[in-house]
Amino acid sequence: MTTRSTSADFVTAFATGWPEHQPDIMVLSLTTHRGVQDFAFNKEQALLIAKTIKETAAKLEKPKTS
């Protein structure tokens, strides 16, 4: 697996597309200390990402209480 030294400080997703005149794409914006990176997805890609996130989230353990 790749070693990552940068994590996203803030994540936003725009369902209306980027720019707003492109409703056929979704844009995921990641803001880090190095700046903003936008990733564009078509409908099929967005649904696959959503499915993967949902499946992974379902496998997460419950938070540990102290």
N, C-alpha and C positions, 0 to 999 in steps of 0.2 A: 504494500500500500504506500501511497505517496505521503511523505512527511509534509505537513502544512504548517507554515509559520504565521499565516494571517487568517484571522477569523472575521466574519462580518459583524460589524457593530450594529447594523440596522438593516432589516430586510423589508422590502415592500413589493407588492405585486399589483400590476395594473391590468384589469380585465378588458379595458377598452382599447388596448394597443398603444403602440408608440410609433409615430405620433398618434394623437387621438383620432386621426382620419383613417386609421388602419384597424378596423374592428375585427379583422381576421387573425390577429396575433395577440398573445399575452406577453407582457414584458415583466421580467423579474429583475428588480434593481437591488444590488448588494452594495452597501456603503461601508467602506473600511477606512482605516487611517491612511490608506494609499489613494483614496478617491472612490468614485462610483463606477460600477460596471453593470451594464444592462445586458440581459440575455433575452432574446426573442424566441417564442415558441409558437408553433401552429397548434390547432385544436388537438390533434392526435398526440403530439408531444406533451402538451399541458395535461391531458387526461392520464397519460402514462405516468407522469411525474406525480400527479395527485394520487393515483392508485398506489404507487410505490411508497409515498409518504404515509398514506393511510395504513398500509400493511406493516410498515416499520413501526409506526406509532403504536399499533395494536400489540406489538411484541415487547414494547418497553415495560420495564418493571415499574411498580408503583414507587413514588418517591419515598426515601427513607426518612423517618421522623427521628429527631434527636431526643 
